Amino acid sequence: MSFGDAIGECFFNYANFRDRAARAEYWWWALFVIVVLLVASVLDYLVFRDWEIGPFYLVIALASFLPGLSVTVRRLHDIGRSGWWLALPVAAGVLTAIGTIAALVANPRDPLSGVGLIYAGPPIIALVASSVLLLVWMFFPSDPGNNRYGPNRYAGL
């Protein structure tokens, strides 16, 4: 799959959470989003003289969110995993926020010491571990042939 084909597939299947996405489709999309967001950041800086999140960056980030979510779910399907695995780092992120707030309440001067570390530490570890797990899975090869999410469109090519 070429770069252009992958980007076209992602935009065409922007809300398709059922099928499969090949490894190349996922990684070409990731490269595309990173490059476009970098360009948007530079444009925001040149136009608004500010490295904060500007309107160009925000529009690109919002426009690429749903296709990115979709291709990630389809990539998980391609290796035989449920798209619900994406809920793991989201839940860990919410728990990290709650734990951090609890740590700040418990010890405002040094939130990550003593009991604050107990509140914030495990959710942070869960967030990092679940994110690394998903990243590693994105490198796995496609399931050959059919799986419960459909046929491998690129088998034998």
Rosetta silent file (secondary structure, phi, psi, omega in degrees, C-alpha in Angstrom):
SEQUENCE: MSFGDAIGECFFNYANFRDRAARAEYWWWALFVIVVLLVASVLDYLVFRDWEIGPFYLVIALASFLPGLSVTVRRLHDIGRSGWWLALPVAAGVLTAIGTIAALVANPRDPLSGVGLIYAGPPIIALVASSVLLLVWMFFPSDPGNNRYGPNRYAGL
SCORE:     score description
SCORE:     0.000 S_00000001
   1 L     0.000  130.716 -179.561    0.000    0.000    0.000 S_00000001
   2 L   -85.036  169.187  179.206    1.394    3.366   -0.997 S_00000001
   3 H   -57.303  -50.920 -178.619    1.320    6.568    1.034 S_00000001
   4 H   -63.027  -39.739  177.962   -1.469    8.090   -1.073 S_00000001
   5 H   -61.922  -42.418 -178.485   -3.534    4.896   -1.008 S_00000001
   6 H   -64.188  -44.008 -179.449   -3.293    4.741    2.788 S_00000001
   7 H   -65.438  -42.303  176.595   -4.373    8.352    3.256 S_00000001
   8 H   -60.350  -43.573  177.698   -7.248    7.858    0.823 S_00000001
   9 H   -60.639  -43.216 -178.356   -8.352    4.696    2.644 S_00000001
  10 H   -65.288  -41.565  178.220   -8.302    6.458    5.997 S_00000001
  11 H   -71.766  -36.651  178.669  -10.404    9.365    4.769 S_00000001
  12 H   -65.962  -38.330 -178.278  -12.745    7.062    2.851 S_00000001
  13 L  -103.445   35.472 -172.066  -13.187    4.832    5.928 S_00000001
  14 L   -59.328  -24.936  179.904  -13.142    7.697    8.423 S_00000001
  15 L  -124.644   23.521  178.525  -16.024    6.219   10.455 S_00000001
  16 L   -92.108  107.404 -179.698  -15.581    2.525    9.636 S_00000001
  17 L  -109.068   18.173 -175.012  -14.961    0.711   12.913 S_00000001
  18 L  -105.979  -41.841 -168.670  -15.819   -2.756   11.576 S_00000001
  19 L   -85.911 -154.631 -176.798  -13.224   -3.895    9.059 S_00000001
  20 L  -121.414  151.579  175.210   -9.462   -4.307    9.049 S_00000001
  21 L  -128.405  130.600 -179.794   -6.569   -1.943    8.285 S_00000001
  22 L   -67.863  160.115  179.596   -3.163   -3.164    7.196 S_00000001
  23 H   -57.889  -42.322 -179.693   -0.031   -2.200    9.108 S_00000001
  24 H   -62.556  -40.021  179.165    1.117    0.030    6.235 S_00000001
  25 H   -60.568  -44.977 -179.503   -2.195    1.904    6.224 S_00000001
  26 H   -62.657  -49.460 -174.268   -1.893    2.650    9.942 S_00000001
  27 H   -72.867  -33.422  174.158    1.731    3.803    9.846 S_00000001
  28 H   -64.734  -39.984  177.965    1.332    5.895    6.665 S_00000001
  29 H   -62.753  -44.474 -179.956   -1.632    7.606    8.341 S_00000001
  30 H   -60.089  -44.094  177.866    0.411    8.236   11.489 S_00000001
  31 H   -61.987  -44.942  179.318    3.225    9.785    9.428 S_00000001
  32 H   -57.573  -47.875 -177.974    0.745   11.920    7.486 S_00000001
  33 H   -64.602  -43.026  179.503   -0.886   13.267   10.667 S_00000001
  34 H   -60.685  -46.419 -178.651    2.467   14.033   12.310 S_00000001
  35 H   -65.259  -44.910 -178.247    3.741   15.927    9.262 S_00000001
  36 H   -66.218  -37.787  177.166    0.498   17.870    8.757 S_00000001
  37 H   -67.525  -35.834  175.611    0.345   18.790   12.464 S_00000001
  38 H   -64.519  -43.621  177.623    3.949   20.010   12.320 S_00000001
  39 H   -62.412  -42.286  178.867    3.133   22.151    9.286 S_00000001
  40 H   -62.815  -38.732  177.935    0.029   23.487   11.072 S_00000001
  41 H   -63.431  -42.471  178.793    2.148   24.358   14.120 S_00000001
  42 H   -65.248  -42.067  177.133    4.613   26.277   11.967 S_00000001
  43 H   -61.828  -42.058  177.005    1.761   28.102   10.221 S_00000001
  44 H   -59.748  -41.010  179.874    0.261   29.002   13.596 S_00000001
  45 H   -67.956  -44.481 -178.181    3.612   30.385   14.677 S_00000001
  46 H   -65.670  -37.175 -177.067    4.180   32.334   11.444 S_00000001
  47 H   -84.078  -42.823 -172.478    0.694   33.833   11.435 S_00000001
  48 H  -109.225   -3.054  179.172    0.059   34.312   15.155 S_00000001
  49 L    54.414   43.435 -177.121    3.635   34.389   16.552 S_00000001
  50 L  -149.920  134.999  178.661    2.673   31.879   19.207 S_00000001
  51 L   -91.067    3.536  174.319    3.606   28.231   19.800 S_00000001
  52 L   -67.145  171.866  178.230    0.405   27.601   21.726 S_00000001
  53 L   -67.485  116.311 -177.760   -2.267   25.498   20.080 S_00000001
  54 L  -103.566 -179.688 -175.841   -3.494   27.709   17.275 S_00000001
  55 H   -65.552  -36.660  179.152   -6.434   27.495   14.891 S_00000001
  56 H   -63.840  -47.868  179.871   -4.548   25.668   12.106 S_00000001
  57 H   -60.941  -45.368 -177.409   -3.336   22.983   14.509 S_00000001
  58 H   -62.152  -43.398  179.616   -6.749   22.701   16.139 S_00000001
  59 H   -63.351  -45.152 -179.924   -8.584   22.259   12.824 S_00000001
  60 H   -65.280  -43.336 -179.858   -6.143   19.578   11.647 S_00000001
  61 H   -61.530  -43.490  179.272   -6.237   17.777   15.010 S_00000001
  62 H   -68.541  -39.477 -179.386  -10.041   17.726   15.027 S_00000001
  63 H   -68.801  -28.360 -177.841  -10.251   16.696   11.355 S_00000001
  64 H   -96.321   -4.885 -176.583   -7.820   13.808   11.854 S_00000001
  65 H   -64.381  -55.330 -176.336   -9.214   12.540   15.175 S_00000001
  66 H   -64.991  -45.981  175.980  -12.062   10.352   13.893 S_00000001
  67 H   -61.539  -34.866  178.474  -10.122    8.849   10.952 S_00000001
  68 H   -67.849  -41.439  176.640   -7.204    8.190   13.316 S_00000001
  69 H   -63.057  -44.059 -179.343   -9.446    6.494   15.843 S_00000001
  70 H   -62.513  -47.161 -178.310  -11.054    4.450   13.083 S_00000001
  71 H   -67.521  -30.612  177.268   -7.777    3.274   11.542 S_00000001
  72 H   -69.033  -43.365  176.909   -6.464    2.332   14.991 S_00000001
  73 H   -62.680  -45.162  179.724   -9.554    0.225   15.741 S_00000001
  74 H   -65.679  -32.163  176.497   -9.329   -1.385   12.303 S_00000001
  75 H   -67.364  -40.989  175.224   -5.603   -2.034   12.857 S_00000001
  76 H   -61.732  -40.884  176.192   -6.430   -3.809   16.124 S_00000001
  77 H   -60.563  -36.502 -177.370   -9.016   -5.846   14.225 S_00000001
  78 H   -63.692  -27.577  177.776   -6.347   -6.738   11.672 S_00000001
  79 L  -101.090   12.273  174.920   -4.313   -8.493   14.360 S_00000001
  80 L    83.695   18.565 -179.458   -7.399  -10.175   15.831 S_00000001
  81 L  -111.469  153.248  178.752   -7.934   -7.854   18.793 S_00000001
  82 L   -74.071  146.488  175.467  -11.023   -5.910   19.782 S_00000001
  83 H   -67.225  -15.993  178.985  -11.076   -2.159   19.266 S_00000001
  84 H   -67.201  -12.105  174.210  -12.189   -1.863   22.881 S_00000001
  85 H   -60.142  -23.801  177.587   -8.522   -2.242   23.876 S_00000001
  86 H   -66.223  -20.331  178.880   -8.322    1.497   23.158 S_00000001
  87 H   -70.525  -22.456 -177.598  -10.468    2.077   26.238 S_00000001
  88 H   -61.951  -53.866  178.033   -7.633    0.847   28.461 S_00000001
  89 H   -68.009  -27.993  176.794   -5.315    3.888   28.102 S_00000001
  90 H   -65.447  -47.012  178.036   -8.329    6.216   28.167 S_00000001
  91 H   -63.287  -40.449  178.225   -9.477    4.744   31.491 S_00000001
  92 H   -64.879  -35.341  177.033   -5.903    4.846   32.798 S_00000001
  93 H   -65.936  -41.292  177.138   -5.686    8.509   31.756 S_00000001
  94 H   -64.297  -43.513  178.083   -8.866    9.352   33.642 S_00000001
  95 H   -65.624  -33.943  176.094   -7.568    7.519   36.709 S_00000001
  96 H   -63.686  -43.457  178.190   -4.252    9.351   36.357 S_00000001
  97 H   -63.007  -44.958  179.345   -6.071   12.691   36.396 S_00000001
  98 H   -64.144  -43.910  179.047   -8.124   11.684   39.429 S_00000001
  99 H   -64.178  -37.292  178.510   -5.040   10.328   41.213 S_00000001
 100 H   -67.128  -41.958  176.995   -3.061   13.478   40.457 S_00000001
 101 H   -63.339  -42.426  178.372   -5.833   15.683   41.833 S_00000001
 102 H   -63.586  -38.663  178.471   -6.029   13.496   44.942 S_00000001
 103 H   -66.199  -39.302  177.505   -2.247   13.727   45.338 S_00000001
 104 H   -65.938  -37.293  177.906   -2.394   17.525   45.037 S_00000001
 105 H   -68.589  -41.194 -177.592   -5.130   17.685   47.656 S_00000001
 106 H   -68.367  -38.178 -176.937   -3.224   15.362   49.995 S_00000001
 107 L  -150.680   85.618 -174.600    0.076   17.212   49.710 S_00000001
 108 L   -62.032  -30.503 -176.695    0.010   20.445   47.658 S_00000001
 109 L   -77.569  -35.359 -179.437    3.711   21.241   48.136 S_00000001
 110 L  -142.575   78.404 -170.473    5.061   17.865   47.038 S_00000001
 111 L   -65.330  -25.886 -177.050    2.213   15.865   45.468 S_00000001
 112 L   -99.467   36.075  172.906    4.293   12.907   44.332 S_00000001
 113 L  -128.094  155.449  177.808    5.665   11.993   47.755 S_00000001
 114 L    60.514 -130.595 -176.666    4.183    9.876   50.492 S_00000001
 115 H   -65.990  -27.855  177.840    0.499    9.140   50.078 S_00000001
 116 H   -60.333  -36.115  177.785    0.381   11.224   46.878 S_00000001
 117 H   -66.315  -32.658  177.482    2.593    8.664   45.179 S_00000001
 118 H   -68.420  -38.368  179.091    0.094    5.975   46.135 S_00000001
 119 H   -70.265  -44.213 -171.613   -2.732    7.988   44.548 S_00000001
 120 H   -97.065  -26.902 -173.817   -0.947    8.949   41.326 S_00000001
 121 H   -61.325  -57.046 -178.329    1.700    6.257   40.849 S_00000001
 122 H   -59.715  -41.747  177.214   -0.347    3.169   39.874 S_00000001
 123 H   -64.499  -35.236  177.938   -2.557    5.011   37.366 S_00000001
 124 H   -64.846  -42.970  177.907    0.527    6.558   35.730 S_00000001
 125 H   -62.454  -42.548  178.584    2.108    3.118   35.458 S_00000001
 126 H   -63.694  -39.211  179.092   -1.134    1.721   33.989 S_00000001
 127 H   -64.276  -47.595  179.962   -1.294    4.580   31.474 S_00000001
 128 H   -65.009  -45.523 -177.869    2.279    4.065   30.303 S_00000001
 129 H   -63.176  -44.078 -179.070    1.972    0.255   30.216 S_00000001
 130 H   -68.608  -35.720  177.672   -1.311    0.270   28.266 S_00000001
 131 H   -67.694  -41.713  177.965    0.028    2.847   25.787 S_00000001
 132 H   -65.035  -41.106  178.180    3.203    0.840   25.214 S_00000001
 133 H   -58.073  -48.107  179.390    1.146   -2.342   24.768 S_00000001
 134 H   -63.771  -40.313  178.092   -0.986   -0.719   22.075 S_00000001
 135 H   -61.447  -44.477  179.055    2.091    0.729   20.356 S_00000001
 136 H   -62.394  -42.942  179.133    3.745   -2.694   20.269 S_00000001
 137 H   -60.716  -30.407 -179.818    0.582   -4.260   18.860 S_00000001
 138 H   -65.446  -19.298  178.508    0.606   -1.751   15.998 S_00000001
 139 L   -88.517  -11.746 -177.795    3.859   -3.378   14.818 S_00000001
 140 L   -64.924  146.574  175.278    2.386   -6.914   14.734 S_00000001
 141 L   -71.464  158.877  178.976    1.851   -8.443   11.286 S_00000001
 142 L   -63.511  150.436  170.535   -1.678   -8.911    9.997 S_00000001
 143 L   -65.872  129.823  178.447   -3.544  -12.122   10.719 S_00000001
 144 L   -69.964  143.651  177.970   -3.211  -14.195    7.557 S_00000001
 145 L    69.151 -151.187 -177.589   -6.474  -14.924    5.814 S_00000001
 146 L   -85.353  149.335  166.238   -9.801  -14.273    7.472 S_00000001
 147 E  -134.001 -173.296 -174.736  -10.405  -13.487   11.131 S_00000001
 148 L   -67.051   -9.660  179.710  -13.602  -12.574   12.995 S_00000001
 149 L  -101.128    1.385  176.718  -13.339   -8.992   11.674 S_00000001
 150 E   128.479 -177.388 -179.126  -13.264   -9.930    8.010 S_00000001
 151 L   -78.999  155.701  173.183  -10.932  -11.025    5.238 S_00000001
 152 L   -84.480  105.429 -175.469   -7.354   -9.856    4.852 S_00000001
 153 L   -66.212  -19.502 -174.000   -7.634   -7.764    1.686 S_00000001
 154 L  -109.085   11.381  178.428   -3.879   -7.774    1.190 S_00000001
 155 L   -67.275  132.776  177.611   -3.172  -11.493    1.680 S_00000001
 156 L    81.895    3.475  178.925   -1.095  -12.877   -1.136 S_00000001
 157 L   -90.245    0.000    0.000   -0.150   -9.495   -2.580 S_00000001
